[in-house]
């Protein structure tokens, strides 16, 4: 008589569940940019700070838009009239 799952069975179940989640995301019709954003947002939900720092550093090289360590993409593209600035951007 078997009582509970073995460690290997738990790992297989966990990996299968993760793969099923990925399939659902892909079936949703995401672009490459969406995938990178999803990876980034999942990464910042991790508890391991070292992993977060390493993974986000790599992802920042490939994600589009404003990155935390860069100036705003709107610098030098604003009109001369400073009163039109929205939220200091």
ChimeraX attribute file (.defattr): number of C-alpha atoms within 10 A of each C-alpha:
attribute: neighborCount
match mode: 1-to-1
recipient: residues
	/A:1	3
	/A:2	5
	/A:3	5
	/A:4	8
	/A:5	10
	/A:6	10
	/A:7	9
	/A:8	9
	/A:9	11
	/A:10	12
	/A:11	12
	/A:12	12
	/A:13	13
	/A:14	12
	/A:15	12
	/A:16	12
	/A:17	12
	/A:18	12
	/A:19	12
	/A:20	12
	/A:21	12
	/A:22	13
	/A:23	11
	/A:24	11
	/A:25	14
	/A:26	12
	/A:27	9
	/A:28	9
	/A:29	8
	/A:30	11
	/A:31	10
	/A:32	10
	/A:33	12
	/A:34	13
	/A:35	15
	/A:36	16
	/A:37	17
	/A:38	13
	/A:39	15
	/A:40	19
	/A:41	12
	/A:42	11
	/A:43	19
	/A:44	15
	/A:45	10
	/A:46	11
	/A:47	9
	/A:48	10
	/A:49	12
	/A:50	9
	/A:51	13
	/A:52	16
	/A:53	12
	/A:54	11
	/A:55	15
	/A:56	16
	/A:57	13
	/A:58	11
	/A:59	15
	/A:60	17
	/A:61	9
	/A:62	12
	/A:63	18
	/A:64	11
	/A:65	10
	/A:66	12
	/A:67	12
	/A:68	8
	/A:69	8
	/A:70	8
	/A:71	9
	/A:72	13
	/A:73	11
	/A:74	9
	/A:75	8
	/A:76	8
	/A:77	8
	/A:78	11
	/A:79	9
	/A:80	9
	/A:81	7
	/A:82	9
	/A:83	8
	/A:84	11
	/A:85	11
	/A:86	7
	/A:87	5
	/A:88	7
	/A:89	10
